[in-house]
Amino acid sequence: MGAMNRPTLEAVAALAGVGRGTVSRVINGSPNVSRKAREAVQHAIEELGYVPNRAARALVTRRTDTVALVVSESELRVFDEPYFAGTIRGIGSALSETGLQLILAMAQSREEHARLEHYLTSQHVDGVLLLSLHGADPLPGRLEAMGVPTVLGGRPVGLDPYSYVDMDNRAGARQAVKYLAGLGRTRIAAIAGPQDMAAGVDRLAGYRDVVLPAGLPELVAYGDFSEDSGVAAMRELLAAHPGLDAVFAASDPMAMGAMRALRAAGRTIPGDVAVVGFDDSKAAAHTEPPLTTVHQPTELMGRQMAQLLVARINGEELRQPVVILDTHLVRRESA
């Protein structure tokens, strides 16, 4: 059917025996329409095969039916690391139930951020999901100030956002390190994540919660959650503390990097050095030996983020704007 033959709003109104405004209100889900009028309009829409013009509708409702997911990382990281895949899957499945369209944007540099901020505040999207923020990133505050509903994945450092979803990172790290101490390991090292991210800060705090009261030495090196950084941090730890007998890595990729470095240094796992990661990624079950790790429900986190954002877009009052999800240890052969 060509654009010329497409049924119009007027045609629907004429067939239903109501005014244009009533048809418009029915299409946009407005409550102030009588049941009789609503049914007449719905029958007319079905009979004529009327499809609302999204662009025209956006002019009336100021809604675009589009949501942006902004990730403050490189494309390489986003498509490589299991944390992002799980979270994006959860966001996508929750949004597919609402008919909202998802656009993905990756922005690391200040210029990319500025460009993106201009786009997001120019009525291109109804709301924004932010993932992997570093430091006191001004973007969420600016979006909220411009009236763009925003929900964050992970508690940011140095900010107090209205709504976010996070894992109980500190408790998860505590469980991991307690487990290592319970195995009789006394020189437990940590490969911590970036300290400009709450996950990095909280997982290191969980490690310290266990080693400091027990009087165990604090052996820490830092990575950026990637596998290469795990290799480098493990080499650094082995050089400084050759007698270490366990490692808690704040992400599975860093744990896998640590295992590579340990093997290269001739250490057996878990004989000489027990290793625990954090993520419970699919790859963790297939490392050699399989990796003991902390499970975090990334897909559930994505779903919850999307559900909170949809509620905000619809103007609902959030009963629980901050959601913290449970983590638990998955025991395998590496520890």
LINDALIN-V850356 format. One record per residue. N is the residue number from 1. RES is the residue in three letters. PHI is phi in degrees with one decimal (none if undefined). PSI is psi in whole degrees, 0 to 359 (NA if undefined). OMEGA is omega in radians with two decimals (NA if undefined). Layout:
[[N:RES:PHI:PSI:OMEGA] [N:RES:PHI:PSI:OMEGA]]
This chain:
[[1:MET:none:123:-3.13] [2:GLY:-71.6:167:-3.11] [3:ALA:-60.3:328:-3.10] [4:MET:-65.9:326:-3.07] [5:ASN:-91.0:0:-3.12] [6:ARG:-64.3:132:3.12] [7:PRO:-62.3:141:-3.09] [8:THR:-100.5:170:3.05] [9:LEU:-57.9:321:-3.13] [10:GLU:-62.7:319:-3.14] [11:ALA:-62.8:319:3.11] [12:VAL:-62.6:314:-3.12] [13:ALA:-60.9:316:-3.12] [14:ALA:-62.7:315:-3.11] [15:LEU:-67.0:324:-3.11] [16:ALA:-81.2:346:-3.11] [17:GLY:71.4:33:3.12] [18:VAL:-131.3:174:3.12] [19:GLY:-82.1:163:3.10] [20:ARG:-53.0:315:-3.09] [21:GLY:-57.9:321:-3.14] [22:THR:-65.4:317:3.11] [23:VAL:-59.6:314:-3.13] [24:SER:-58.8:316:-3.12] [25:ARG:-64.8:321:3.13] [26:VAL:-63.2:313:-3.11] [27:ILE:-60.5:322:-3.09] [28:ASN:-90.2:10:3.03] [29:GLY:70.4:24:-3.14] [30:SER:-69.7:136:-3.09] [31:PRO:-72.4:335:-3.04] [32:ASN:-85.8:65:3.03] [33:VAL:-138.1:136:-3.14] [34:SER:-67.6:155:-3.10] [35:ARG:-60.8:321:-3.10] [36:LYS:-62.5:314:-3.14] [37:ALA:-65.4:319:-3.13] [38:ARG:-59.4:313:-3.12] [39:GLU:-63.7:319:3.14] [40:ALA:-61.5:317:3.14] [41:VAL:-65.9:316:-3.13] [42:GLN:-62.8:321:3.10] [43:HIS:-63.1:316:-3.13] [44:ALA:-63.3:320:3.13] [45:ILE:-61.5:314:-3.14] [46:GLU:-64.1:315:-3.07] [47:GLU:-63.7:319:-3.08] [48:LEU:-87.6:346:-3.07] [49:GLY:67.4:39:-3.10] [50:TYR:-73.0:132:3.06] [51:VAL:-117.1:119:3.14] [52:PRO:-60.3:137:3.09] [53:ASN:-77.2:115:-3.06] [54:ARG:-57.9:317:-3.09] [55:ALA:-65.0:317:3.13] [56:ALA:-65.1:321:-3.12] [57:ARG:-65.4:322:3.14] [58:ALA:-61.2:325:3.11] [59:LEU:-63.8:323:-3.11] [60:VAL:-78.3:314:-2.97] [61:THR:-95.5:347:-3.03] [62:ARG:62.5:21:3.10] [63:ARG:-107.6:140:3.14] [64:THR:-108.9:349:-3.07] [65:ASP:58.4:29:3.13] [66:THR:-128.0:139:3.12] [67:VAL:-124.3:137:3.12] [68:ALA:-103.0:138:2.95] [69:LEU:-108.5:119:-3.12] [70:VAL:-108.3:123:3.12] [71:VAL:-115.2:124:-3.09] [72:SER:-88.3:57:3.12] [73:GLU:-143.9:172:3.08] [74:SER:-76.0:158:3.10] [75:GLU:-59.0:322:-3.13] [76:LEU:-55.2:311:-3.12] [77:ARG:-64.7:315:-3.05] [78:VAL:-61.5:319:-3.08] [79:PHE:-88.6:350:-3.11] [80:ASP:-97.0:323:-2.91] [81:GLU:-96.0:136:-2.99] [82:PRO:-61.9:329:-3.12] [83:TYR:-56.3:315:-3.09] [84:PHE:-70.1:318:-3.11] [85:ALA:-58.0:312:-3.11] [86:GLY:-63.3:315:-3.10] [87:THR:-64.6:316:-3.12] [88:ILE:-65.9:323:3.09] [89:ARG:-59.9:315:3.13] [90:GLY:-63.2:317:3.12] [91:ILE:-61.8:312:-3.11] [92:GLY:-60.3:316:-3.09] [93:SER:-69.3:324:3.13] [94:ALA:-69.2:321:-3.11] [95:LEU:-73.3:329:-3.11] [96:SER:-62.2:335:3.12] [97:GLU:-77.4:348:-3.05] [98:THR:-107.9:351:-3.09] [99:GLY:79.8:6:3.09] [100:LEU:-82.4:144:-3.13] [101:GLN:-92.8:138:-3.14] [102:LEU:-105.2:130:2.97] [103:ILE:-115.9:142:-3.09] [104:LEU:-108.0:130:3.12] [105:ALA:-130.8:133:3.06] [106:MET:-111.4:128:-3.08] [107:ALA:-141.2:117:3.13] [108:GLN:-109.5:310:-3.04] [109:SER:-75.9:164:3.12] [110:ARG:-62.0:322:-3.14] [111:GLU:-65.5:316:3.12] [112:GLU:-60.4:319:3.13] [113:HIS:-61.7:315:-3.10] [114:ALA:-64.4:316:3.12] [115:ARG:-61.3:315:-3.10] [116:LEU:-66.0:319:3.14] [117:GLU:-59.9:318:3.12] [118:HIS:-61.8:316:-3.12] [119:TYR:-64.1:313:-3.03] [120:LEU:-69.7:333:-3.12] [121:THR:-96.0:6:-3.13] [122:SER:-103.3:37:3.05] [123:GLN:60.0:34:3.06] [124:HIS:-90.8:338:-3.07] [125:VAL:-134.3:157:3.10] [126:ASP:-88.2:338:-3.10] [127:GLY:-168.9:166:-3.06] [128:VAL:-133.5:136:2.99] [129:LEU:-106.1:133:-3.11] [130:LEU:-119.3:132:-3.09] [131:LEU:-129.4:140:3.01] [132:SER:67.4:41:3.10] [133:LEU:-69.0:145:3.09] [134:HIS:-114.0:134:3.07] [135:GLY:58.6:200:-3.11] [136:ALA:-84.9:65:-3.11] [137:ASP:-61.9:126:-3.08] [138:PRO:-75.6:349:-3.01] [139:LEU:-57.0:310:-3.10] [140:PRO:-59.2:319:-3.14] [141:GLY:-64.0:320:-3.12] [142:ARG:-68.6:320:3.13] [143:LEU:-63.1:313:3.14] [144:GLU:-60.6:319:-3.13] [145:ALA:-62.7:330:3.13] [146:MET:-89.1:7:3.08] [147:GLY:80.9:19:3.10] [148:VAL:-98.4:113:-3.14] [149:PRO:-58.4:138:-3.02] [150:THR:-137.0:137:3.04] [151:VAL:-130.7:135:-3.07] [152:LEU:-104.1:147:2.99] [153:GLY:-101.5:112:-3.06] [154:GLY:93.2:133:3.09] [155:ARG:-69.8:127:-3.13] [156:PRO:-80.6:159:3.09] [157:VAL:-87.0:131:3.04] [158:GLY:78.6:12:3.11] [159:LEU:-133.6:156:3.08] [160:ASP:-127.4:78:-3.05] [161:PRO:-72.7:161:-3.14] [162:TYR:-68.9:317:-3.04] [163:SER:-139.3:129:3.03] [164:TYR:-152.7:162:3.06] [165:VAL:-121.8:135:-3.13] [166:ASP:-144.4:168:3.02] [167:MET:-91.1:159:3.00] [168:ASP:-82.6:76:-3.03] [169:ASN:-63.2:321:-3.08] [170:ARG:-67.5:316:3.14] [171:ALA:-65.0:321:3.12] [172:GLY:-61.8:315:3.13] [173:ALA:-64.6:320:3.11] [174:ARG:-57.8:313:3.13] [175:GLN:-58.1:317:-3.10] [176:ALA:-62.5:313:-3.05] [177:VAL:-74.7:324:3.05] [178:LYS:-59.3:319:-3.13] [179:TYR:-62.3:316:3.11] [180:LEU:-63.5:317:3.12] [181:ALA:-64.1:322:3.12] [182:GLY:-64.6:338:3.10] [183:LEU:-81.8:0:3.14] [184:GLY:89.0:11:3.11] [185:ARG:-78.9:134:-3.03] [186:THR:-118.8:350:3.09] [187:ARG:-123.1:77:-3.03] [188:ILE:-94.3:119:3.13] [189:ALA:-96.4:159:3.05] [190:ALA:-123.7:135:2.91] [191:ILE:-103.5:103:-3.02] [192:ALA:-85.4:155:3.07] [193:GLY:-84.6:181:-3.12] [194:PRO:-60.1:138:-3.07] [195:GLN:-88.0:5:3.01] [196:ASP:-98.8:14:3.07] [197:MET:-129.9:139:-3.07] [198:ALA:-60.1:323:-3.14] [199:ALA:-60.8:321:3.11] [200:GLY:-66.1:314:-3.13] [201:VAL:-64.3:312:-3.03] [202:ASP:-69.2:324:-3.14] [203:ARG:-70.2:326:3.06] [204:LEU:-68.3:321:3.11] [205:ALA:-61.7:320:3.11] [206:GLY:-63.0:322:3.07] [207:TYR:-61.7:312:-3.12] [208:ARG:-65.5:328:3.11] [209:ASP:-55.8:332:-3.09] [210:VAL:-96.4:312:-3.02] [211:VAL:-72.1:323:-3.05] [212:LEU:-66.9:308:3.13] [213:PRO:-62.1:333:-3.12] [214:ALA:-82.9:357:-3.14] [215:GLY:72.0:21:3.11] [216:LEU:-85.9:153:-3.14] [217:PRO:-68.2:147:3.11] [218:GLU:-96.1:109:-3.09] [219:LEU:-116.2:104:-3.00] [220:VAL:-127.6:135:2.92] [221:ALA:-128.7:160:-3.02] [222:TYR:-117.5:141:3.05] [223:GLY:-131.6:188:-3.13] [224:ASP:-119.5:24:-3.11] [225:PHE:82.0:352:-3.09] [226:SER:-89.8:162:-3.10] [227:GLU:-64.3:317:-3.14] [228:ASP:-59.7:321:-3.14] [229:SER:-68.4:332:3.08] [230:GLY:-67.7:321:3.09] [231:VAL:-61.8:310:-3.09] [232:ALA:-63.1:316:-3.12] [233:ALA:-65.8:322:-3.13] [234:MET:-66.2:319:3.10] [235:ARG:-60.5:317:3.14] [236:GLU:-61.3:316:-3.13] [237:LEU:-65.9:318:-3.13] [238:LEU:-64.7:323:3.13] [239:ALA:-66.1:319:-3.08] [240:ALA:-83.3:327:-3.04] [241:HIS:-136.1:71:-3.04] [242:PRO:-60.7:340:-3.11] [243:GLY:-88.5:8:-3.10] [244:LEU:-62.4:145:-3.08] [245:ASP:-121.4:3:3.08] [246:ALA:-158.7:154:3.10] [247:VAL:-137.1:130:2.94] [248:PHE:-106.2:116:3.11] [249:ALA:-103.3:135:-3.02] [250:ALA:-77.3:7:2.98] [251:SER:-156.9:155:3.10] [252:ASP:-61.8:315:3.11] [253:PRO:-56.9:320:3.11] [254:MET:-66.6:323:3.10] [255:ALA:-64.2:321:3.13] [256:MET:-67.5:322:3.05] [257:GLY:-63.0:318:3.12] [258:ALA:-61.5:318:-3.14] [259:MET:-63.4:321:3.09] [260:ARG:-60.6:314:-3.11] [261:ALA:-68.2:323:3.13] [262:LEU:-64.7:315:3.13] [263:ARG:-62.6:318:3.14] [264:ALA:-62.1:331:-3.13] [265:ALA:-89.5:5:3.09] [266:GLY:79.6:17:3.11] [267:ARG:-90.7:139:3.07] [268:THR:-89.7:148:3.12] [269:ILE:-121.4:124:0.04] [270:PRO:-92.9:5:-3.07] [271:GLY:-50.3:298:3.13] [272:ASP:-80.0:314:-3.05] [273:VAL:-135.4:120:3.04] [274:ALA:-83.3:143:-3.09] [275:VAL:-127.6:134:3.03] [276:VAL:-128.1:137:3.11] [277:GLY:-107.7:194:3.13] [278:PHE:-149.3:116:3.08] [279:ASP:155.4:316:-2.94] [280:ASP:56.1:52:3.10] [281:SER:-72.7:163:3.12] [282:LYS:-57.7:322:-3.09] [283:ALA:-66.7:336:-3.07] [284:ALA:-60.6:328:-3.13] [285:ALA:-76.1:347:-3.02] [286:HIS:-115.4:11:3.07] [287:THR:-76.8:173:-3.14] [288:GLU:-119.9:106:-0.11] [289:PRO:-74.6:166:3.10] [290:PRO:-55.2:142:-2.94] [291:LEU:-87.9:126:2.94] [292:THR:-72.5:133:-3.00] [293:THR:-156.1:164:3.12] [294:VAL:-92.8:125:3.13] [295:HIS:-79.7:130:3.01] [296:GLN:-125.6:130:-3.04] [297:PRO:-79.6:80:-3.04] [298:THR:-64.5:321:-3.10] [299:GLU:-65.9:319:3.10] [300:LEU:-63.0:320:3.12] [301:MET:-59.9:315:3.11] [302:GLY:-60.4:317:3.13] [303:ARG:-61.3:314:-3.11] [304:GLN:-64.1:319:3.10] [305:MET:-58.3:312:-3.11] [306:ALA:-63.5:318:-3.12] [307:GLN:-65.0:319:3.10] [308:LEU:-62.9:318:-3.11] [309:LEU:-65.9:317:3.13] [310:VAL:-60.0:318:3.11] [311:ALA:-60.7:319:3.13] [312:ARG:-67.6:319:3.13] [313:ILE:-60.7:323:-3.14] [314:ASN:-81.7:6:3.06] [315:GLY:74.6:20:3.13] [316:GLU:-81.2:150:3.05] [317:GLU:-80.6:126:-3.12] [318:LEU:-81.7:122:3.09] [319:ARG:-70.9:326:-3.10] [320:GLN:-135.2:83:-3.06] [321:PRO:-70.0:339:3.12] [322:VAL:-114.8:125:-3.13] [323:VAL:-121.4:127:3.08] [324:ILE:-114.1:123:-3.07] [325:LEU:-98.2:148:-3.11] [326:ASP:-73.4:149:3.04] [327:THR:-122.1:155:3.07] [328:HIS:-150.8:156:-3.08] [329:LEU:-80.2:137:3.05] [330:VAL:-112.7:112:-3.05] [331:ARG:-85.6:126:3.02] [332:ARG:-132.0:197:-2.94] [333:GLU:-80.5:347:-3.05] [334:SER:-73.9:348:3.08] [335:ALA:-145.8:NA:NA]]
